[in-house]
Amino acid sequence: MNVVFAGTPVFAAVALRALLAAGFQVPLVLTQPDRPAGRGMKLQGSPVKQLAQEHGIAVAQPRGLRLDGRYPDDAAAAREALQAAGADVMVVAAYGLILPAWVLSAPRLGCLNIHASLLPRWRGAAPIHRAIEAGDVETGITIMQMDEGLDTGDIVLAEPLPILDHDTTGSLHDRLAALGGRLIVEALELAACGGLRPRPQPAAGVTYAQKIDKHEAAIDWRRPAAQIERQIRAFNPAPGAWTTDPSGGVVKVWAAAVEPLVSEAAPGTVLSAQGCLRVQTGDGALRLLELQRAGGRRLAVAEFLRGHPWPDTAVLGGGPLVS
């Protein structure tokens, strides 16, 4: 079975590696154009491009796929490459471009998407972040037959994965990526023998995972401690939840724990800064565990306080309440 692969970040590269290890022929990879990265901001190929080049796979990097869009020449070249590949199916994972109708219908078996949630919950761009932020106890991977809607296609395979109490977006991403790689191999093996049984998504339970906006990373201490703790885990490793310290400097908070302390202090008040760091919230207290000043390293709180002591009863800042 000839498989064209479309994807860009590490999540997608894990799936591509699984397909190659399973012996599927991948004559063509589509991925986003190179982007500036690193200290020197030099152009760098995506993780998917780098993996494809390691295996001698042809790579196309169109800026757009709509033949009547902003980059018609890129789209026409991509169509020619896709036709030449003779693909039976296209596998799509975190590609970053919307697929127009001509792409969806080009492969014999259409396009299969690896989505990091149990659809129809958390359709959209940031399903891992939003699941943690919302306090979901499980998520999963859905292999979906793509259509022209936003993650609305029929479900081919789905498997749940528990969200652990300590999961960050980074740790959950890695477990979901591995699950996605396994499930897409299973789906293609079923497809090869005509065993796929797509089913429509349920009409109930639809939610949307909006793209993360940087302003959401500002901690509002008026929120309950449990919500802030989930925000911290959801925005780790990016964009990183932050507050302002007693001097007004920006400090990122990478880990915290909820403590059911009763206090009359105003939200954002430092209740204790002697060896540990407890901050009053709108409901309960939050014990901060790992902090980072701008330009500095991530530090455990005890080490952080040795270099940057905070006075008890100081008040931390943050951003406006984000509904």
VOTI-378882 format. One record per residue (C-alpha): residue in three letters; x, y, z. Coordinates in steps of 0.1 Angstrom, whole numbers, padded with zeros to 4 digits, always signed. Layout:
<recs>
ALAXYZ;...
</recs>
This chain:
<recs>
MET+0000+0000+0000;ASN+0013+0034-0010;VAL+0009+0060+0017;VAL+0014+0097+0012;PHE+0020+0114+0046;ALA+0012+0150+0055;GLY+0024+0163+0089;THR+0048+0187+0105;PRO+0057+0185+0142;VAL+0071+0158+0164;PHE+0036+0143+0170;ALA+0034+0136+0133;ALA+0070+0124+0130;VAL+0062+0097+0156;ALA+0034+0084+0133;LEU+0055+0085+0102;ARG+0082+0065+0120;ALA+0056+0039+0130;LEU+0044+0036+0094;LEU+0079+0031+0081;ALA+0087+0006+0108;ALA+0056-0014+0098;GLY+0068-0016+0062;PHE+0044+0008+0045;GLN+0057+0024+0013;VAL+0058+0062+0017;PRO+0068+0077-0017;LEU+0059+0113-0007;VAL+0057+0135+0024;LEU+0039+0169+0026;THR+0050+0192+0054;GLN+0051+0229+0062;PRO+0078+0252+0047;ASP+0111+0256+0067;ARG+0108+0280+0096;PRO+0135+0301+0115;ALA+0145+0283+0147;GLY+0172+0283+0173;ARG+0194+0311+0186;GLY+0206+0320+0152;MET+0170+0319+0138;LYS+0182+0298+0108;LEU+0157+0281+0086;GLN+0151+0246+0098;GLY+0130+0218+0084;SER+0102+0203+0104;PRO+0107+0171+0123;VAL+0087+0153+0096;LYS+0109+0167+0069;GLN+0141+0157+0087;LEU+0128+0121+0092;ALA+0117+0119+0055;GLN+0151+0130+0044;GLU+0168+0104+0066;HIS+0148+0077+0047;GLY+0152+0092+0012;ILE+0115+0101+0009;ALA+0105+0129-0015;VAL+0093+0160+0003;ALA+0069+0187-0009;GLN+0064+0219+0011;PRO+0036+0239-0004;ARG+0026+0272+0012;GLY-0010+0265+0003;LEU-0031+0238-0014;ARG-0060+0257-0029;LEU-0057+0259-0066;ASP-0076+0292-0066;GLY-0059+0305-0034;ARG-0029+0326-0026;TYR-0003+0301-0038;PRO-0018+0284-0069;ASP+0016+0274-0082;ASP+0024+0256-0050;ALA-0009+0239-0051;ALA-0005+0228-0087;ALA+0030+0214-0080;ALA+0016+0195-0049;ARG-0012+0180-0070;GLU+0013+0169-0096;ALA+0035+0153-0069;LEU+0005+0136-0053;GLN-0007+0122-0086;ALA+0028+0109-0094;ALA+0030+0092-0060;GLY+0000+0070-0069;ALA-0011+0070-0033;ASP-0037+0045-0020;VAL-0043+0067+0011;MET-0030+0099+0027;VAL-0023+0099+0064;VAL-0026+0134+0080;ALA-0012+0143+0114;ALA-0009+0179+0126;TYR-0001+0191+0091;GLY-0011+0227+0095;LEU-0029+0233+0062;ILE-0065+0229+0054;LEU-0070+0201+0028;PRO-0093+0212-0001;ALA-0117+0188-0018;TRP-0092+0179-0046;VAL-0067+0166-0020;LEU-0094+0147+0000;SER-0105+0128-0031;ALA-0071+0122-0047;PRO-0060+0090-0029;ARG-0081+0059-0036;LEU-0090+0055+0000;GLY-0092+0092+0008;CYS-0074+0108+0038;LEU-0071+0094+0073;ASN-0064+0119+0101;ILE-0047+0111+0135;HIS-0065+0134+0160;ALA-0055+0137+0196;SER-0089+0135+0213;LEU-0119+0112+0215;LEU-0141+0129+0188;PRO-0164+0147+0189;ARG-0149+0162+0220;TRP-0122+0187+0214;ARG-0123+0192+0176;GLY-0098+0218+0165;ALA-0063+0230+0170;ALA-0054+0224+0207;PRO-0071+0192+0220;ILE-0043+0182+0244;HIS-0041+0216+0261;ARG-0078+0220+0264;ALA-0084+0185+0278;ILE-0060+0191+0307;GLU-0072+0226+0312;ALA-0108+0214+0315;GLY-0100+0187+0340;ASP-0109+0158+0317;VAL-0100+0124+0332;GLU-0094+0108+0298;THR-0086+0117+0262;GLY-0074+0094+0234;ILE-0067+0091+0197;THR-0093+0091+0170;ILE-0084+0079+0135;MET-0109+0098+0113;GLN-0119+0096+0076;MET-0114+0133+0067;ASP-0141+0154+0050;GLU-0143+0191+0044;GLY-0155+0200+0079;LEU-0134+0208+0110;ASP-0127+0173+0124;THR-0162+0162+0115;GLY-0154+0130+0095;ASP-0164+0094+0103;ILE-0145+0076+0130;VAL-0124+0047+0118;LEU-0107+0037+0151;ALA-0106+0053+0186;GLU-0088+0043+0218;PRO-0090+0061+0251;LEU-0060+0072+0272;PRO-0063+0083+0309;ILE-0051+0118+0318;LEU-0029+0114+0349;ASP-0030+0138+0378;HIS+0006+0150+0370;ASP+0002+0151+0332;THR+0014+0182+0314;THR+0007+0189+0277;GLY+0042+0177+0271;SER+0039+0143+0288;LEU+0004+0137+0275;HIS+0015+0147+0240;ASP+0042+0120+0240;ARG+0019+0092+0251;LEU-0008+0103+0226;ALA+0018+0104+0198;ALA+0029+0068+0205;LEU-0008+0057+0206;GLY-0015+0075+0174;GLY+0014+0058+0157;ARG+0001+0024+0168;LEU-0035+0031+0158;ILE-0027+0044+0123;VAL-0007+0013+0116;GLU-0037-0008+0127;ALA-0061+0013+0106;LEU-0040+0009+0074;GLU-0036-0029+0080;LEU-0074-0031+0082;ALA-0077-0009+0051;ALA-0054-0032+0032;CYS-0079-0061+0037;GLY-0111-0041+0033;GLY-0117-0042+0071;LEU-0124-0006+0079;ARG-0158+0002+0093;PRO-0162+0040+0095;ARG-0190+0053+0117;PRO-0205+0088+0120;GLN-0194+0109+0150;PRO-0221+0112+0177;ALA-0242+0143+0175;ALA-0239+0149+0213;GLY-0208+0160+0231;VAL-0192+0183+0205;THR-0166+0207+0219;TYR-0140+0229+0202;ALA-0103+0232+0212;GLN-0095+0268+0202;LYS-0059+0276+0194;ILE-0039+0287+0224;ASP-0035+0325+0227;LYS-0005+0338+0246;HIS-0027+0361+0268;GLU-0043+0329+0283;ALA-0010+0321+0300;ALA-0013+0349+0325;ILE-0024+0335+0359;ASP-0054+0352+0374;TRP-0051+0345+0411;ARG-0089+0351+0415;ARG-0095+0317+0400;PRO-0098+0286+0422;ALA-0065+0269+0429;ALA-0075+0237+0411;GLN-0082+0257+0379;ILE-0048+0275+0381;GLU-0030+0242+0387;ARG-0046+0227+0355;GLN-0037+0259+0336;ILE-0001+0255+0346;ARG+0000+0219+0334;ALA-0019+0226+0302;PHE+0006+0254+0292;ASN+0037+0233+0300;PRO+0059+0233+0278;ALA+0043+0262+0258;PRO+0035+0290+0262;GLY+0041+0286+0300;ALA+0018+0300+0326;TRP+0032+0332+0342;THR+0027+0358+0369;THR+0046+0388+0381;ASP+0067+0387+0412;PRO+0067+0413+0440;SER+0091+0436+0420;GLY+0070+0434+0389;GLY+0092+0410+0370;VAL+0077+0382+0349;VAL+0080+0347+0364;LYS+0069+0315+0347;VAL+0053+0288+0368;TRP+0060+0253+0356;ALA+0046+0232+0384;ALA+0023+0236+0414;ALA+0001+0217+0438;VAL-0032+0225+0453;GLU-0034+0230+0491;PRO-0068+0234+0508;LEU-0057+0261+0531;VAL-0083+0285+0546;SER-0071+0322+0546;GLU-0087+0356+0545;ALA-0059+0370+0524;ALA-0066+0385+0490;PRO-0059+0363+0459;GLY-0023+0365+0448;THR-0010+0371+0484;VAL+0021+0351+0493;LEU+0012+0332+0524;SER+0046+0316+0530;ALA+0079+0321+0513;GLN+0102+0303+0537;GLY+0116+0272+0520;CYS+0083+0267+0502;LEU+0060+0292+0484;ARG+0023+0292+0490;VAL+0000+0317+0473;GLN-0037+0325+0480;THR-0061+0320+0452;GLY-0098+0327+0448;ASP-0105+0293+0464;GLY-0077+0275+0483;ALA-0040+0280+0481;LEU-0014+0269+0455;ARG+0020+0257+0464;LEU+0044+0267+0437;LEU+0070+0240+0429;GLU+0091+0252+0399;LEU+0097+0287+0387;GLN+0117+0305+0361;ARG+0127+0342+0358;ALA+0130+0358+0324;GLY+0163+0347+0309;GLY+0170+0322+0337;ARG+0167+0285+0342;ARG+0138+0265+0356;LEU+0145+0261+0393;ALA+0129+0242+0421;VAL+0113+0267+0445;ALA+0138+0263+0473;GLU+0167+0271+0450;PHE+0147+0299+0434;LEU+0140+0316+0467;ARG+0177+0314+0477;GLY+0186+0336+0448;HIS+0154+0356+0447;PRO+0137+0358+0481;TRP+0100+0369+0482;PRO+0086+0385+0513;ASP+0056+0370+0531;THR+0024+0389+0524;ALA+0037+0402+0491;VAL+0011+0402+0463;LEU+0017+0386+0429;GLY+0003+0400+0397;GLY-0010+0383+0366;GLY-0035+0389+0339;PRO-0071+0397+0336;LEU-0097+0369+0342;VAL-0100+0348+0310;SER-0134+0333+0306;
</recs>
